[in-house]
């Protein structure tokens, strides 16, 4: 007989339906969660290849075209933390379905865009919905599947789609743009979103939200601070780091984030309890996520341009060129999910970071004579293999042993770390690439071949610097990550660390 049963853990734990406690069927449930995560992640990159068509069709000025991308990342990165906390308070399944429905609707409306403003507004709204979906999806894995083999397998699937989603976005964006037109890079979300929403309603366990109130001042402070930080980073490459609005954005972001820390330290029901960082493994996983996000987004951004503009690949062929990378992520994510219960997180994360660094070093050797098989493929294979090995144990460590009342928060922080890291990395490395390009250009009016050589040198320099990001991630892994295999094995009813400590 199904009925409401109180979870035996301490306060903050959910009231759950007895049917849900039995657990849903694994394959249908993880398909719904992973499908939603894939939809959100690939939308970061799917429009990249369609930008020239969008510019010509809607009459974008070249300088304004970047906001088709930035409107999404700005709201997505700025609201992730709030989205994760909302799922904890209002209920994860309800917020998950609401986010999917909103994402589907604005994707439909965006595909009908008649001008630049319409499309940019739709992309910003997509980011808001994505900021609800992404942390809720990760939290649902922690609370839906039993700890041990089932949950580890779910994390393997999640890591695979998260790590390969950006590459799949390039492939799908090229195919849709070539065959159906750019509007389908948005409309493709409609049937997928409808199917995921229906599946979530029938397949995911119904859960009540945790009692509590929203920390409204904290929410405004952190959301405003992160949004201004991302805006400043987006603006800096084009207008310069000394631009008055760039500097003002950074100053205001710093003030708001300091205010947020003060509010959280003093509040009775904070949006982000600072206890979440007390665990060294979790804090280390967040730091690594920042650096991995910086490396991944930047690498795909520069290489996609190199392959299309220098090597002369079509949009579809450009996407296909990155397919081996995605396949490596998929294969090694599954391997990592199986091995983490045997050897722990640190060996996998360290090996993954080292492989990513080697791949980036190889890719940084690009020049005008680079051929795909010898110049790009080895680096893509190394980078993808390393990402697969690193991402799954990193995500599992970030949400392992966290009190259930904080699972949405922990997931939101992981996603926020990756997104903010991606913005920081891309903005910083874009500046590095621009400076290197200027240094390489001869005085006067350079020939087209000289311009191509200089731009390629800029991208190569940026990729070289990106190796440093991964090297720091490797050092942090070796110093901080200590999660043992038992952390990821079946708990047998053991309580999360925070709740055990609170209960004495």
C-alpha positions as CSV (number, residue, x, y, z in Angstrom):
1,X,0.0,0.0,0.0
2,X,1.4,3.4,-1.0
3,X,1.4,6.1,1.6
4,X,3.5,8.9,3.1
5,X,6.4,7.7,5.1
6,X,8.8,9.8,7.1
7,X,12.4,9.3,6.1
8,X,14.4,8.2,9.2
9,X,17.2,10.8,8.7
10,X,17.3,14.0,10.6
11,X,15.3,17.2,9.8
12,X,15.4,18.5,6.3
13,X,15.0,15.0,4.8
14,X,12.1,14.6,2.4
15,X,8.7,13.0,3.0
16,X,8.7,10.3,0.3
17,X,6.1,8.1,-1.3
18,X,6.6,4.4,-0.5
19,X,6.4,3.6,-4.1
20,X,9.2,6.1,-4.8
21,X,11.3,4.6,-2.0
22,X,11.3,1.3,-3.8
23,X,13.0,3.1,-6.7
24,X,12.1,3.6,-10.3
25,X,13.3,1.4,-13.1
26,X,16.8,2.4,-13.8
27,X,17.0,2.7,-17.6
28,X,13.8,4.8,-18.1
29,X,14.6,7.1,-15.2
30,X,18.2,7.8,-16.1
31,X,17.1,8.3,-19.7
32,X,14.8,11.1,-18.6
33,X,17.4,12.7,-16.4
34,X,20.3,12.4,-18.9
35,X,18.1,13.5,-21.8
36,X,17.4,16.8,-19.9
37,X,21.0,17.3,-19.0
38,X,22.1,16.7,-22.6
39,X,19.5,19.2,-23.9
40,X,20.8,21.9,-21.6
41,X,24.5,21.2,-22.3
42,X,24.3,21.0,-26.0
43,X,22.4,24.2,-26.3
44,X,25.6,26.0,-25.1
45,X,27.3,25.0,-28.3
46,X,24.6,24.0,-30.9
47,X,24.1,27.6,-32.2
48,X,27.9,28.1,-32.7
49,X,27.9,26.7,-36.2
50,X,24.6,28.3,-37.1
51,X,25.7,31.9,-36.3
52,X,26.6,32.9,-39.9
53,X,23.1,31.9,-41.0
54,X,21.5,33.6,-38.1
55,X,23.4,36.8,-38.9
56,X,22.4,36.8,-42.5
57,X,18.7,35.9,-41.9
58,X,18.0,38.3,-39.0
59,X,20.3,41.2,-39.8
60,X,22.6,41.0,-36.8
61,X,25.4,43.4,-36.7
62,X,28.7,41.4,-36.3
63,X,29.4,42.9,-32.9
64,X,26.0,42.0,-31.6
65,X,26.1,38.4,-32.8
66,X,28.0,37.2,-29.7
67,X,24.9,37.9,-27.6
68,X,23.1,34.9,-29.2
69,X,25.6,32.9,-27.1
70,X,26.2,35.2,-24.2
71,X,22.5,35.7,-23.4
72,X,22.3,32.0,-22.6
73,X,25.5,31.7,-20.6
74,X,24.8,34.9,-18.7
75,X,21.5,33.8,-17.3
76,X,22.5,30.2,-17.0
77,X,25.7,30.9,-15.0
78,X,24.1,33.6,-12.9
79,X,21.0,31.6,-11.8
80,X,22.4,28.1,-11.3
81,X,22.8,28.4,-7.5
82,X,19.3,29.7,-7.1
83,X,17.9,27.0,-9.3
84,X,19.5,24.3,-7.2
85,X,18.2,25.7,-4.0
86,X,14.7,26.1,-5.4
87,X,14.7,22.4,-6.2
88,X,15.5,21.6,-2.5
89,X,12.7,23.8,-1.2
90,X,10.0,23.4,-3.7
91,X,10.5,19.7,-4.7
92,X,12.9,18.3,-7.2
93,X,10.6,16.5,-9.6
94,X,8.2,19.5,-9.7
95,X,11.0,22.0,-10.5
96,X,12.6,19.6,-13.0
97,X,9.3,19.3,-15.0
98,X,8.7,23.1,-14.7
99,X,12.2,23.8,-16.0
100,X,11.7,21.3,-18.9
101,X,8.4,22.9,-19.9
102,X,9.8,26.4,-19.8
103,X,12.8,25.4,-21.8
104,X,10.6,23.8,-24.4
105,X,8.3,26.7,-24.7
106,X,11.0,29.4,-25.1
107,X,12.8,27.2,-27.6
108,X,9.6,27.1,-29.7
109,X,9.2,30.8,-29.5
110,X,12.9,31.5,-30.2
111,X,12.7,29.5,-33.5
112,X,10.1,32.0,-34.7
113,X,12.3,35.0,-34.0
114,X,11.8,37.8,-36.5
115,X,14.7,40.0,-35.3
116,X,17.8,40.1,-33.1
117,X,16.0,41.3,-29.9
118,X,13.5,38.4,-30.0
119,X,16.1,35.8,-30.4
120,X,18.4,37.2,-27.7
121,X,15.4,37.3,-25.3
122,X,14.5,33.7,-26.1
123,X,18.1,32.6,-25.5
124,X,18.2,34.4,-22.1
125,X,15.0,32.7,-21.1
126,X,16.5,29.4,-22.2
127,X,19.3,30.1,-19.8
128,X,16.9,30.7,-16.9
129,X,15.2,27.4,-17.5
130,X,18.5,25.6,-17.9
131,X,19.6,27.0,-14.5
132,X,16.7,25.1,-13.0
133,X,17.2,21.9,-15.0
134,X,20.9,21.3,-14.6
135,X,21.3,21.3,-10.8
136,X,18.0,19.5,-10.4
137,X,19.1,16.7,-12.7
138,X,22.2,16.0,-10.8
139,X,20.3,16.2,-7.4
140,X,17.8,13.7,-8.8
141,X,20.5,11.2,-9.4
142,X,21.7,11.5,-5.8
143,X,18.2,11.0,-4.4
144,X,16.5,8.7,-6.9
145,X,19.0,5.8,-7.3
146,X,20.4,3.6,-4.5
147,X,23.9,4.3,-3.4
148,X,26.4,1.8,-4.9
149,X,26.3,0.3,-8.3
150,X,23.1,1.8,-9.5
151,X,23.9,5.3,-8.5
152,X,27.5,5.0,-9.9
153,X,26.1,3.8,-13.2
154,X,23.7,6.8,-13.2
155,X,26.7,9.1,-12.6
156,X,28.5,7.4,-15.5
157,X,25.7,8.2,-17.9
158,X,25.4,11.7,-16.5
159,X,29.1,12.3,-16.9
160,X,29.1,11.0,-20.4
161,X,26.3,13.3,-21.6
162,X,27.7,16.3,-19.7
163,X,31.2,15.8,-21.1
164,X,30.2,15.1,-24.7
165,X,27.2,17.4,-24.9
166,X,29.1,20.4,-26.2
167,X,30.6,18.2,-28.9
168,X,27.3,16.7,-29.8
169,X,25.9,20.2,-30.0
170,X,28.5,21.1,-32.7
171,X,27.6,17.9,-34.7
172,X,23.9,18.4,-34.4
173,X,24.1,22.1,-35.1
174,X,26.0,21.5,-38.3
175,X,23.6,18.8,-39.5
176,X,20.5,20.8,-38.8
177,X,21.9,24.1,-40.2
178,X,22.9,22.3,-43.4
179,X,19.7,20.3,-43.9
180,X,16.8,22.2,-42.3
181,X,18.0,25.7,-41.5
182,X,19.2,27.5,-38.4
183,X,15.7,27.7,-36.7
184,X,15.8,24.0,-36.1
185,X,18.7,24.3,-33.7
186,X,16.0,25.7,-31.4
187,X,13.0,23.7,-32.6
188,X,14.8,20.4,-32.1
189,X,14.3,21.0,-28.3
190,X,10.5,20.9,-28.6
191,X,9.8,17.2,-29.3
192,X,12.7,16.2,-27.0
193,X,11.4,18.5,-24.2
194,X,7.8,17.2,-24.5
195,X,9.0,13.6,-24.3
196,X,11.2,14.3,-21.3
197,X,8.5,16.2,-19.4
198,X,6.0,13.3,-19.9
199,X,8.6,10.8,-18.9
200,X,9.6,12.7,-15.8
201,X,5.9,12.9,-14.7
202,X,5.4,9.1,-14.9
203,X,8.9,7.7,-14.2
204,X,10.5,9.9,-11.5
205,X,9.5,9.5,-7.9
206,X,7.3,12.2,-6.4
207,X,9.0,14.1,-3.6
208,X,8.0,16.9,-1.3
209,X,10.2,19.9,-0.9
210,X,12.1,20.6,2.3
211,X,10.5,23.0,4.8
212,X,12.1,26.4,4.8
213,X,12.1,29.8,3.3
214,X,14.0,31.4,0.5
215,X,16.9,33.5,1.5
216,X,15.7,36.4,-0.7
217,X,18.6,38.9,0.2
218,X,21.2,36.1,-0.4
219,X,19.5,35.1,-3.6
220,X,19.6,38.6,-5.0
221,X,23.2,39.1,-3.9
222,X,24.6,35.9,-5.3
223,X,22.5,36.0,-8.5
224,X,23.4,39.7,-9.1
225,X,27.0,39.1,-8.3
226,X,27.5,36.1,-10.6
227,X,25.5,37.7,-13.4
228,X,27.6,40.9,-13.3
229,X,30.8,38.8,-13.1
230,X,29.8,36.8,-16.2
231,X,28.7,40.0,-18.0
232,X,32.1,41.6,-17.3
233,X,33.9,38.5,-18.6
234,X,31.7,38.5,-21.7
235,X,32.3,42.2,-22.3
236,X,36.0,42.3,-21.6
237,X,37.4,40.6,-24.8
238,X,35.6,43.0,-27.1
239,X,35.8,46.3,-25.1
240,X,38.9,45.7,-23.1
241,X,39.6,45.0,-19.4
242,X,40.0,48.7,-18.6
243,X,36.6,49.6,-20.2
244,X,34.5,51.6,-17.7
245,X,31.5,49.3,-17.9
246,X,33.8,46.2,-17.6
247,X,35.5,47.6,-14.5
248,X,32.2,48.7,-13.0
249,X,30.7,45.2,-13.6
250,X,33.6,43.6,-11.8
251,X,33.6,46.0,-8.9
252,X,29.8,45.6,-8.4
253,X,30.1,41.8,-8.7
254,X,32.9,41.8,-6.0
255,X,30.8,43.9,-3.7
256,X,27.7,41.8,-4.1
257,X,29.6,38.5,-3.6
258,X,31.2,39.8,-0.4
259,X,27.8,40.9,0.8
260,X,26.5,37.4,-0.1
261,X,29.2,35.7,2.1
262,X,28.4,38.0,5.0
263,X,24.6,37.3,4.7
264,X,25.2,33.5,4.5
265,X,27.5,33.6,7.5
266,X,24.9,35.4,9.6
267,X,21.6,34.1,8.2
268,X,19.4,31.5,10.0
269,X,18.3,29.8,6.7
270,X,21.0,30.7,4.2
271,X,20.7,30.0,0.5
272,X,24.2,28.5,0.6
273,X,25.2,27.2,4.0
274,X,28.9,27.6,4.2
275,X,29.2,24.1,5.8
276,X,29.0,22.8,2.2
277,X,32.7,23.7,1.8
278,X,33.8,22.1,5.1
279,X,34.5,18.8,3.3
280,X,37.9,19.0,1.6
281,X,36.9,16.5,-1.1
282,X,33.9,18.5,-2.1
283,X,35.7,21.8,-2.0
284,X,38.5,20.3,-4.2
285,X,35.9,18.9,-6.6
286,X,34.4,22.4,-7.0
287,X,37.9,23.9,-7.7
288,X,38.7,21.3,-10.3
289,X,35.3,21.9,-11.9
290,X,36.1,25.6,-12.4
291,X,39.4,24.7,-14.2
292,X,37.9,21.9,-16.3
293,X,35.1,24.2,-17.4
294,X,37.6,26.8,-18.4
295,X,39.6,24.3,-20.4
296,X,36.7,22.5,-22.1
297,X,34.7,25.5,-23.3
298,X,37.7,27.3,-24.5
299,X,39.2,24.3,-26.4
300,X,36.0,23.7,-28.3
301,X,35.5,27.4,-29.1
302,X,39.0,27.8,-30.6
303,X,39.2,24.4,-32.4
304,X,35.8,24.8,-33.9
305,X,36.9,28.1,-35.5
306,X,40.2,26.6,-36.6
307,X,38.6,23.6,-38.3
308,X,36.0,25.6,-40.1
309,X,37.9,28.8,-41.0
310,X,41.5,27.5,-41.5
311,X,41.0,23.9,-42.5
312,X,37.9,24.8,-44.6
313,X,35.5,22.2,-43.2
314,X,31.7,22.6,-43.7
315,X,29.5,23.0,-40.6
316,X,28.5,19.3,-40.7
317,X,32.0,18.1,-41.4
318,X,33.2,20.3,-38.6
319,X,30.9,18.6,-36.1
320,X,31.9,15.1,-37.4
321,X,35.5,16.0,-36.8
322,X,34.9,16.2,-33.0
323,X,33.0,12.9,-32.9
324,X,36.0,10.8,-31.8
325,X,36.3,13.1,-28.8
326,X,32.7,12.5,-27.8
327,X,33.0,8.8,-28.2
328,X,36.1,8.8,-25.9
329,X,34.2,10.8,-23.3
330,X,31.3,8.2,-23.5
331,X,33.6,5.2,-23.2
332,X,35.8,6.4,-20.4
333,X,32.9,7.9,-18.4
334,X,31.5,4.4,-18.2
335,X,34.9,3.0,-17.2
336,X,35.4,5.6,-14.5
337,X,31.9,4.8,-13.0
338,X,33.0,1.2,-12.6
339,X,36.5,1.9,-11.3
340,X,35.6,4.6,-8.7
341,X,34.3,2.0,-6.3
342,X,37.5,0.1,-6.5
343,X,40.3,2.7,-6.5
344,X,38.6,5.9,-5.3
345,X,38.3,9.3,-7.0
346,X,41.9,10.7,-6.9
347,X,43.7,8.2,-9.2
348,X,41.0,8.6,-11.8
349,X,40.8,12.4,-11.6
350,X,44.6,12.7,-11.7
351,X,45.0,10.3,-14.7
352,X,42.2,12.2,-16.4
353,X,43.8,15.6,-15.8
354,X,47.1,14.4,-17.1
355,X,45.6,12.9,-20.2
356,X,43.7,16.2,-20.9
357,X,46.9,18.2,-20.4
358,X,48.7,15.9,-22.9
359,X,45.9,16.3,-25.4
360,X,45.9,20.1,-25.1
361,X,49.7,20.2,-25.5
362,X,49.3,18.2,-28.7
363,X,46.5,20.4,-30.0
364,X,48.4,23.6,-29.2
365,X,50.7,22.7,-32.1
366,X,48.1,23.7,-34.7
367,X,49.3,25.7,-37.7
368,X,48.3,26.3,-41.3
369,X,49.7,23.0,-42.4
370,X,47.9,20.9,-39.8
371,X,46.2,17.8,-41.0
372,X,43.3,16.2,-39.2
373,X,44.6,12.6,-38.8
374,X,48.1,13.6,-37.5
375,X,47.5,17.1,-36.1
376,X,44.1,17.0,-34.4
377,X,42.9,13.4,-33.9
378,X,45.6,12.3,-31.4
379,X,45.0,15.4,-29.2
380,X,41.2,15.0,-29.4
381,X,41.4,11.3,-28.3
382,X,43.7,12.2,-25.4
383,X,41.5,15.1,-24.3
384,X,38.3,13.2,-24.5
385,X,39.6,10.2,-22.7
386,X,40.9,12.3,-19.9
387,X,37.7,14.3,-19.6
388,X,35.7,11.0,-19.3
389,X,38.0,9.7,-16.6
390,X,37.9,13.0,-14.6
391,X,34.3,14.2,-14.9
392,X,32.5,11.3,-13.4
393,X,34.5,11.0,-10.1
394,X,34.6,14.8,-9.9
395,X,30.7,15.0,-10.0
396,X,30.3,12.1,-7.7
397,X,32.7,13.6,-5.1
398,X,30.9,16.9,-5.3
399,X,27.6,15.4,-4.2
400,X,28.8,12.4,-2.1
401,X,28.0,12.2,1.6
402,X,26.0,15.5,1.4
403,X,22.9,15.9,3.6
404,X,19.8,15.2,1.4
405,X,18.4,18.6,2.2
406,X,21.5,20.1,0.5
407,X,21.8,17.8,-2.5
408,X,20.3,20.4,-4.9
409,X,22.6,23.1,-3.5
410,X,25.7,20.8,-3.9
411,X,24.6,20.0,-7.5
412,X,24.0,23.7,-8.2
413,X,27.4,24.6,-7.0
414,X,29.0,22.1,-9.2
415,X,27.3,23.4,-12.3
416,X,28.0,27.0,-11.2
417,X,31.7,26.2,-10.9
418,X,31.8,24.7,-14.4
419,X,29.9,27.6,-16.0
420,X,31.7,30.4,-14.2
421,X,35.0,28.6,-15.0
422,X,34.0,28.4,-18.6
423,X,33.2,32.1,-18.8
424,X,36.5,33.0,-17.0
425,X,38.5,30.7,-19.1
426,X,37.0,31.8,-22.4
427,X,37.2,35.5,-21.6
428,X,40.8,35.2,-20.4
429,X,42.0,33.0,-23.3
430,X,40.2,35.2,-25.9
431,X,42.3,38.1,-24.6
432,X,45.5,35.9,-24.8
433,X,44.6,34.9,-28.4
434,X,43.9,38.4,-29.5
435,X,47.2,39.7,-28.0
436,X,49.2,36.9,-29.6
437,X,47.5,37.6,-33.0
438,X,48.4,41.3,-32.8
439,X,52.0,40.5,-32.0
440,X,52.2,38.1,-35.0
441,X,50.7,40.5,-37.5
442,X,53.2,42.5,-39.6
443,X,52.9,46.3,-39.8
444,X,50.8,47.8,-42.5
445,X,48.2,45.9,-44.4
446,X,48.9,42.2,-44.1
447,X,48.1,39.7,-46.8
448,X,45.2,37.2,-46.1
449,X,47.8,34.4,-45.6
450,X,49.6,36.4,-43.0
451,X,46.3,37.1,-41.2
452,X,45.4,33.4,-41.2
453,X,48.8,32.6,-39.8
454,X,48.6,35.2,-37.1
455,X,45.1,34.2,-36.0
456,X,46.1,30.5,-35.9
457,X,49.1,31.5,-33.7
458,X,46.7,33.3,-31.4
459,X,44.6,30.2,-31.0
460,X,47.7,28.0,-30.5
461,X,48.9,30.3,-27.8
462,X,45.6,30.2,-26.0
463,X,45.5,26.4,-26.1
464,X,49.0,26.4,-24.6
465,X,47.9,28.5,-21.7
466,X,44.9,26.2,-21.3
467,X,47.4,23.4,-20.5
468,X,48.1,25.4,-17.3
469,X,44.5,25.3,-16.2
470,X,44.6,21.5,-16.4
471,X,47.9,21.4,-14.6
472,X,46.5,23.3,-11.7
473,X,43.5,21.0,-11.6
474,X,46.0,18.1,-11.4
475,X,47.8,19.7,-8.5
476,X,44.5,20.4,-6.6
477,X,43.4,16.8,-7.2
478,X,46.7,15.4,-5.7
479,X,46.5,17.7,-2.7
480,X,42.8,17.7,-1.8
481,X,40.9,14.7,-3.2
482,X,41.0,11.8,-0.7
483,X,37.5,10.2,-1.3
484,X,37.9,6.4,-0.8
485,X,36.2,3.6,-2.7
486,X,33.8,3.1,0.2
487,X,32.4,6.6,-0.3
488,X,30.8,5.5,-3.6
489,X,29.8,2.0,-2.5
490,X,26.4,0.9,-1.2
491,X,25.9,2.6,2.1
492,X,23.8,0.0,3.8
493,X,21.7,2.7,5.4
494,X,24.6,4.9,6.6
495,X,23.8,8.5,7.0
496,X,25.5,11.3,5.0
497,X,28.4,12.8,6.9
498,X,26.8,16.2,7.6
499,X,23.7,14.6,9.1
500,X,25.7,12.1,11.1
501,X,27.8,14.8,12.6
502,X,24.7,16.9,13.3
503,X,23.1,14.0,15.0
504,X,26.1,13.2,17.1
